[in-house]
Every structure is written in structure tokens, then in C-alpha cells.
Amino acid sequence: MSHEKHGPKFTLHFHRLKAALSVQRRTICDLTRALPVTHRHAVFVFLGERRGSAALYAALRHALGEPAWLWVIGQTDALHDEGARHAA
């Protein structure tokens, strides 16, 4: 019997999340309003203190948009401002 904890296959980087929100001119509070959990729980997940559900990660991915999501989980090294033509 395995006692491995099943979690996401990615790491959510809080510093990258803050950068992505800054580029989008949004705040953590703006983001958490769009999520199916409380602000407090979301922040604990962002900081790695709690594990989020698949539904939370799907909502977060949708709320951020695919390019920002890939940046936040470290799958890309370029964060683009959708309103500009340069990378941050």
C-alpha cells in the first residue's frame, strides 16, 4: 500500500503569479474573487501551504489565461503583456 500524496504535476510559483498579475494590472484579491474557494484558502495554496483541488487549478488557469498560467507554473520563461508587443 502506497502512502504517496497525489498532487499536481506542476509547481505554482508565487513570485511568478504576482508578476503575471502585475502585467495584467490585477491584484491577488481580483484573482481570488474568480475562484471557487475562499480568499484565505487560495492564498494558502498560492504559498504552497495547502494543496489545491483540480477544480481550483482549472479555475485559476482559466482566470489567468493560458500564457500567464504557463508562466506561473514555470513552463515558459517569457511573460507577455497581451496589450503590448514586448515580453516582460
FENJO-V856180 format. One record per backbone hydrogen bond with DSSP energy under -0.5 kcal/mol. CO is the residue of the C=O (numbers start at 1). NH is the residue of the N-H. E is the energy in kcal/mol with one decimal. If there is no record, write none. Layout:
CO NH E
CO NH E
This chain:
5 7 -0.6
11 13 -0.6
12 14 -0.7
13 17 -2.2
14 18 -2.5
15 19 -1.7
16 20 -2.8
17 21 -2.5
18 22 -2.1
19 23 -2.3
20 24 -1.8
21 26 -2.9
22 25 -1.1
27 31 -2.2
28 32 -2.9
29 33 -1.5
30 34 -0.5
31 34 -1.6
32 35 -1.3
38 42 -2.5
39 43 -2.6
40 44 -2.2
41 45 -2.3
42 46 -2.9
43 47 -2.3
44 49 -2.4
44 50 -1.2
45 48 -1.3
53 57 -2.3
54 58 -2.3
55 59 -2.2
56 60 -2.6
57 61 -2.5
58 62 -2.2
59 63 -2.8
60 64 -2.4
61 65 -2.1
65 69 -2.6
66 70 -2.5
67 71 -1.6
68 72 -2.8
69 73 -2.1
70 75 -2.5
70 76 -1.0
71 74 -1.4
72 13 -2.2
73 11 -0.6
77 79 -0.5
78 80 -0.6
79 88 -3.4
80 82 -0.7
81 84 -2.2
86 81 -1.1
